[in-house]
Amino acid sequence: MSGANVLTVVGSTAFQLAYEISPIILNDGVAQNFGGVLPIVVLTEAIGFANGLLQGSATTTLSAFFGHFWPQPGATLYDFQVAQYPFANQTIAANSMIAQPLRCSFRMDAPANGAGGYVTKLATMMALQATLKQHALLGGTYTLITPSFISQNWLLLNLRDGSAGEGRQAQTSWIFDFEAPLITQAQAAQAVGQQNSLISQASAGTPFSGELSWSSPANSNLTSANVPTGSGLAN
């Protein structure tokens, strides 16, 4: 095989691994013990790989991996909405744009394959469900990789059955629905810190320079001779 063909094969394999086999990466959450980064292929292949080792036939080709992911139509990279409250004029209305959370979905095709495929599929999906739930409870996020963008700080909204019933097997496809929040935890913490700082400054009082003076008013016209008294007021 020529050098050009080798590079083509390597490039194709790398593309398939990144965009088809493991385009979802878990950050923080359950990934804290793995340096904060955990590719989803580790979860989808853990049980199948262990089963293959016991049988002496571990998975070696990408086509035999448990799950294959495909970005679904409808992903958003830019999403703004015009504000719906009353406007003072058309100029203000034209500038009232409100950012909306971005959405992205993946379909994972995971039919049962080979001997013991149904047992492996059941164990893998149950472990995947439990891990993703724990990841959410620990505040974990996701990095998504598609041919058009790579983006961090996504949240997994749901994991639902996306099978179309075209084959004899049931539940062969699963849909991962992600949303990118408008503010991250780090940005929220920074906003809270700024708010606490402003509250502390307000509680401590506004700083001033110089010394307070309790002497007579600087206006020489304001004297006891020209300040009216209350002696003429009726009781």
Secondary structure, DSSP 4 states (H G I P E B T S, - for coil): --HHHHHHHHHHHHHHIIIII--EEEESGGGGGGTTEEETHHHHHHHHHHHHHHHT----SGGGSS-EEEEPTT--S--EEE--S--SSHHHHHH-EEE--EEEEEEEE----STTHHHHHHHHHHHHHHHHHHHHHTT-EEEEE-SS-EEEEEEEEEEEE-----SSSSS-EEEEEEEE-SS-HHHHHHHHHHHHHHHHHHHH-----S----SS-S-TT-STTTSPPSTTS--
